[in-house]
Amino acid sequence: MTTRRRIIGALGCVSLHLMLAVGATQAQSSTPCQAVLDYADNGHQVNYGPGRVRQFASGNVRAHCDGQETFMSADSVAWMQDIGQFEMVGRALFRDTTVTLNADRTVYFLSDERLEAYGNVRLVNVKTGTVLTGPNLTYWRRVPALRDTTKLYATNRPTVEYTPPQDSADAEPYIIIGDEIRLVGEAAAWSGGNVRIDRSDFHSESDSAQLNLASHVGELFGNAAVRGGGGGATGDAADTAGFHLRGHEIAFASVNNELSWVQAQDSAEAVSADFVITADTVELSLRGGRIQGGLAWGDLTRSQVVSATNTITADSIAIDSPDQELQELRGFGSARATSAPDSLDGEVDWIAGDTLVARFEESGLQRRFLERLTAIGNAAAFYRVYRPEGGDVPDINYSRGDHITALFGLGGLLQIDVIGNADGVHLESAGRGRQP
């Protein structure tokens, strides 16, 4: 016991000397931490010359920054005063009012308030609950004289459970995995290299990503994809509550900790159980993990929506799908709707106009079917109708007018109505072909 007290006392004296030396240069270096060794089972110091003192301690080492709410501990410590470096090895722990940092080894560079941690790194933001784990981490402390916010940088595929600040205690975190991750303050994150972001309401993949949790928005860059609704990270687009969205870039937003809006740009594609949308840009509004509506537009690519029975193309398309039940599609600018190819001759029926409106109804089989197609402005339609007496050869109807409406049942076309400047031709099959 006498030996231990003598060692600790010597370390305490050296600590006091170092505190005075650092304090004398604090106004110039702007380094607020003045390291103090509080306890160690064993220790010694080496004097290399004036102002060059190094301390070495082992066994339950504890230390702190003088005048700050900090705590440091490790199996052993090397305090190299001449270069302003405090190294902790073995169960290293650093704690201040912002974070708790655990690692196998941590080096604290006092000159710029930077900590580098290696091996089994785990950092917890004590205010937000955000957790970072990985093989390494660099943490820059918030110091008014040096920087106004904390910064973190980790590599070798760390994982971050990123919790939005100032949200409810049960706010669901974003799980971010990437080759490298940067966090700035409590609300800004960036990740690069095969990035994955997961929550129960969506899963995303991209080359890189950034989040701003203060404004609840995020962006994905390069080979971006979002899968939402249904089963979240494992949801299938075939699930009526699921969707897939792809594009070179994707932006998204959340409201009340729930995905509310997504937009894909550059070769965008959205897939749900009822439709597939392709365009330069596709955006979807969401509630409860389901698509409520959307828009598709672009300059390089014509917008297109493919349903079970029809394909609609136009300069831009608007979609109404309350609770992800396709209700109405509206195409604007040289709009055209085509049917699935005929099983007998491979031909398609079509209707076109300046504007096109498609209405869908429930089939009773939990699938939506086209109930009405309306073309407005420079309208034209081409349809074939198979009659029992016509065999394999259909009647052919071509119509033009200001306004054309085609009505459908589960069995196909029921009637076509043409309004304003109507003309056209109807050719009957005259009973040619095989008889049923």
N, C-alpha and C positions, 0 to 999 in steps of 0.2 A: 504493500500500500504506500509506503514511503517513497519507493522508486517511482510509482505511477504519479503521485502528486508532484514530485520533482520534475518529471517530464512534462506534465501538463502545464505546470507553472512556467517552465521555460518557453513552451509554445505560446502561452498567454503573453509573456513579455515580448516575444517576437511579433505577435499579432498586433500588439499596441504600437510597436515601432512601425509596422507596415501601414497601419491605419493613419498614422501621422504623416508618413511619406506620401501616401496616396492623397490624403486630404489637402496637402500643400499644393498639389498639381491639379486638383479637381476643377478649378475654374478654367484651366486651359484644356484639359482632356475631356471635360464634360462626362466623366465616368462616375456615376453616383454610388456604385457598389464598392464598399470598403470591406474586403473579406476579413472575417474574424474566425479563427479556429477555436471552437468552444470546448471540445473534448476529444481525446484519443487514448487508447490503451498504451500505445507506444509512439515515439516520435523523436526526430532529431532535426537540426538545422545545419545548413552549410553556408558559410560566408565566402563569396567569391570576390569580394571587394566592396568598396563604398557603393551603397545602393543596390547591391547584388546579393540578396539573401534568399535562400530557398529552404522551405520547410517540407518535411516528409513525415507523414503520420499514418498509422495503421491501427485497425481494431476499433470498430464502433466509432468511427470518426464523425463528428458533428461540427457544423459551421453555419454562419449566417452572414448577411450583408449588414453592416452596422447601420442602425437607424431605419431599417426596412423590415417589413413583414416577409422575411424569407427564411428558408430552412434548407440546409444541404447535409447529406450524409452519404457515407460509402464505407466499404471495407478498408480502403486506403486512399490517401490524398497526397498529391504533390502540388505545393503552393509556390509557384515560381514568380516571385515578386518582381524580378528584374525585367520580365517580359509580360507581366500582367496576365498570367495564365494560371487557372485553378483547375487541376485535373482530378477527377474522382473515378476510381476504378473499383468494380465489384459492388453490385446492388446499389448503383449510384442513384441518388434521389435529389431532385431540385424542386422546390415549391415556393411560389410567390402568390400574390393576391389574384393572379390571372390563371396560372396553370400549375399542374403537378406533372413532373417529368421523371419517368423511371427508365433506366437503361443499364446495360452491362458496364458501359464506360461513358463518361460525360466530361467534356472539356469546356470550361467557362473562360471566354476571352473578355476580360473586364474592360479593355480599351474601347470596344464598340458594343458591349453588352450583348454578346453572342454566345450561345451554347451549342456545341456540336455533340450529338449523342449517337452511340453506336451499339448495336446488339440488343435485340429484344426491346426495342424502343416502344414506349407507351406514354403518350401525352394526353392529358385531360384538361379541357377548358373548364374551370370550376364555375364559371358564370353560365355558360350555355349548355354544358354537357357534351360538347363535341369531343370525340376521341380519335386520335391518330395512332396507328400501330404500324410497325415496319422495322426494317433492319437499320435505318439511319434517319437522322433528322438534324436540321439546323434551325435554331429558334433565336430570333432577334427580339429582345425584350422591348417593351414600350418605355422609352426614356424621353421626357420632353426636350432635353437638350440635344438628343440624337435623332429621334423619330417619334411620330405622334401615334403610332399604332404598332401592334405586334405583327411579326412576319414569321412564317414557317415554310421550310422547303424540305421535301423528302423524296428519295429516289428508290429504285429497285422494287417497284410495285408495292407501295404502302397502301393501307386501307384507312379511309376516314369515315367515321360515322358523324356526318355533318348536320348539326341541329340548328334550325333557324333561331336567331336571337330574339328575345322578348316575346316569344310565343308561349302558349300554354305548356304546362309541365309535361303533358303527354304528347307534345308535337313529335311527329314521326321524323327521324333523321333521314337524310340522303346517304346511302352507302356508296362511296366513291372508291374505285380501284383504278389505278393507272400506273404507268411506268414512273411518272414523277408527279408530284402534287405540290402546289403552292397555296397557302392560306394567308390572307391579309386581314388583320382585325378579326372580327367575329362574324362577318357576313360575306366576304368575297373569297372565292376559291377558283383555282385553275388546275386542270390536270391534262397531261399529254401522254400519248403512247398507249394505244389499245385501251381506251377508257371505257369503263362500265359504271353506270349509275343505277341504283336499284331503290325502289320503295314498293310498298304493297300495291300502289295504284299505277305504277309504270316501271319499265325497264328500258335503259338506253345503252347504245354502243356508238362509239365515234373515235376518230383519231385524236381529238382533243375536245375539251369542254370547259366552260366557265359558268359559275353560279354567282348570283348576287342575292343572298337570302334576305337582305334588308328590303329589297323591292320584289322579292319572290319571283325572279325570272332567271332563265338560264339559256345557254346557247351551246350547240353541238356543232363541231366542224369536221368535215372529211368523213365520207362513208357513214353518215349519221343515220341512225334508226331508233325509233321509239316504239315500244310495244306496251299498250295500256289496256285498262279495263279487264274484265274477266278475271284471270288468275294473276294479274300483275306481271311479275318477272317471268312466269312460266305460262302466261295466258296464250291461248290459241286464237288466231284471227277468225277461225271458223266459229268460235263461241260468239253468240249474238251480243254479248257484252264486251267483246274484245276488238281491238284494232291494231294494225301495224301502220307505221308512217316512216317513209324513207326519203332521203334526199342528200345532196352534198352538204347542206347546212340545215339545222333545225333549231328553231327558237321555241321556248315554252314558258308558261306562266302558271302560277298556283294562286288560289284564293282559299283562305281558311284551311291551309295545309292540304289542299287537294288540287290535282292537275286540272286546269280550267281551259287552257288554250295551247295549241301547238301549231307551228307553221314550218313547212318544209320548203326549201328553195333549191333550184337547179336539179332537174330530173326527179321531181317529186312524185311520190306514189303513196296513196293511202288505200288500205285494204280492210274491209269489214265483211261480215257475213252476207250483206245485201249488195255490196258494190265494191268496185275497184276504181279509184280516181288516179289519173295521171295528168301532169301539167308542169309548166315551169315552176309554179308556186301553188301549194295546197295548204290551206289552213283549216283547222277544225276547232269548234267550240265544244267543251265537254262539261258534263255534270254527273257526279256519281260514277265516274269511270266510263260513261257512255257518250257517244257522239250525239250532240244536239243539232248540229248544222255545220256547214262549211262552205268554203269558196275555193275555186280553182281558176287560175288565169296565167297569162304569160305572153311573151312576144315571139319566142323562138319555137314554141311547141303549142299546137292546138290542144285545148283542154278536152279531156275525155272521161266519161263515166260509163263503166260497163256494169250492167245488172244481169240477172239471170236470163232475161229475155231480150234486152235491147242494149245498144251502144249509142250514146249521145256525145257528139262532138260540137264544140263552139269556141268562140274566142275566149269566153269566160263562162263559168257555170256556178250556180248557187244551189246548195243542198239543204233541205229541211228534213231532219230525221229525229224528231223528239224521242228521247230515251232509246236511240239507235234503232228506230223503226222507220225505214225509208218512206217518206210521205210525198215529197215533191222535189223535182229537179227542174231548174230553169236555166236554159242556155241562151246566151246573148251573143249576137254577131255571127251571121252565116251558120246558124245552128242546124244540126241534122241528126235525126235518130234513125238507126237501122236495126232491123230485127236479126235474130240469129239466122244463119244460113238455112235455107230450106233443105230438108232431109232428102228430097227427091232430086232436085236439080242444082242445089248449092247456091241458088240465088237468094237475095235479101230483099225485103220490103223496106221502104223508107218514107220519111216525111221530113220536110225541111222548111225553113223560114228565117226571117231576120231574128225572131225570138221563138223559142220552143219551151213549152211547159209540159212536163210529164207528171201525172198523178198516179200514186200507187196505193193499193188497198191490201188488206190482210186476206190471204187465200184460205184460211182455216187450217192450214198445214204448217203454221208458224213460219211461213215464207211470204214475202211481199210479191204482188204481181202488178203489172202495168194495167191500169184501168182506163186511162185517158191520155191522149197526146194532142196538144193544141199547138199549131204553127200560126204565127202572126207576122204579117208583112211579107210580101213576095212568097207566099206559101205554095208548096207543091207536095204531092204525095203519090207514091207508086205502091200499090198493093195487089196481091194475088189472092184469090179466094177459091178454095177447092169445094166443089159441090158434088154430092153423090153421083149425079148424072154426068159429071165431067170426068170422072175417073182420075187418072194421074195428071191431067192437063187442067190447070186452073183458069178461072176467069181473071182478066187483067184490068185493073182500074188505075188510070192516071188522071189526076185532078190538079187544077191550079185555081188560086183565088187569093183574096186578101186575108182570109181567115179559114183555116181547115182544122176540124176536130175529128179525131179517130177514136171510137169507143171500142173497148176490148172486154172479153170475158175470159174465163179460165181456158176456154177452148180456142181463143184467138180473136181475130177482128170481128166485130159485130156490125159496125156501120161507119160511114164517113160522111161528114157534113161540110159543105163548102159554102162560104158566105162572101159576097162582094167580088165582082168581076170574075165570076165562076166560069170555067170551061174545063174541058178534058175529054177523055174517051174511056169507054168501057167495052172490052172485048170478051165475049162469052166463049167458053170452051167448046160448045156445040156437041158435047157428048163424046169427044175424042178420047182415046186411051183405054186402058183396062177398066172394066166395071168392077166395083167392089162386090 
